[in-house]
Amino acid sequence: MPAKSQAQQKAAGAALAAKRGEMKKSDLKGASKSMEKSMSERELEEMASTKRKGKPDHVS
């Protein structure tokens, strides 16, 4: 599933980095922390690779 906002895409990227061991899981906050726990690496990769052009900063 593609990201719906830039913030969601960035959170998925942070969660993916933590899942791969590129950053500490303890450094995650908010949405990225729950994404890391609940989503597979493949799902995170798909969401993080979404193009940012034309996406809103946040979705209400």
C-alpha positions as CSV (number, residue, x, y, z in Angstrom):
1,M,0.0,0.0,0.0
2,P,1.5,3.3,-1.0
3,A,1.9,6.2,1.6
4,K,-0.9,8.8,1.6
5,S,1.3,11.6,2.9
6,Q,4.9,12.7,3.2
7,A,4.8,12.2,6.9
8,Q,3.6,8.6,6.5
9,Q,6.3,7.9,4.0
10,K,9.0,9.3,6.3
11,A,7.7,7.3,9.3
12,A,7.8,4.1,7.2
13,G,11.4,4.8,6.1
14,A,12.4,5.2,9.8
15,A,10.6,2.0,10.8
16,L,12.2,0.2,7.9
17,A,15.7,1.3,8.9
18,A,15.1,0.2,12.5
19,K,13.8,-3.2,11.3
20,R,16.9,-3.7,9.2
21,G,19.2,-2.7,12.1
22,E,20.4,0.5,10.5
23,M,19.2,2.5,13.5
24,K,18.2,1.7,17.0
25,K,14.6,0.7,17.7
26,S,14.7,2.8,20.8
27,D,15.2,6.0,18.6
28,L,11.7,5.5,17.0
29,K,8.8,7.6,18.2
30,G,5.1,7.8,17.5
31,A,3.8,6.2,14.2
32,S,7.2,4.8,13.2
33,K,7.4,2.9,16.4
34,S,4.0,1.2,15.9
35,M,4.7,0.6,12.2
36,E,7.9,-1.2,13.0
37,K,6.1,-3.6,15.3
38,S,3.0,-4.2,13.1
39,M,4.2,-4.2,9.5
40,S,6.5,-6.6,7.6
41,E,9.8,-5.4,6.0
42,R,8.2,-5.8,2.6
43,E,5.1,-3.6,3.5
44,L,7.4,-0.9,5.0
45,E,9.6,-1.0,1.9
46,E,6.6,-0.5,-0.3
47,M,5.3,2.4,1.7
48,A,8.7,4.1,2.1
49,S,9.4,3.9,-1.6
50,T,6.3,6.0,-2.5
51,K,7.0,9.1,-4.5
52,R,6.7,12.3,-2.5
53,K,5.7,14.6,-5.4
54,G,2.1,15.7,-5.1
55,K,1.6,14.2,-1.6
56,P,0.3,16.4,1.2
57,D,2.5,16.9,4.2
58,H,-0.1,15.4,6.5
59,V,-3.5,13.8,6.0
60,S,-6.2,14.5,8.6
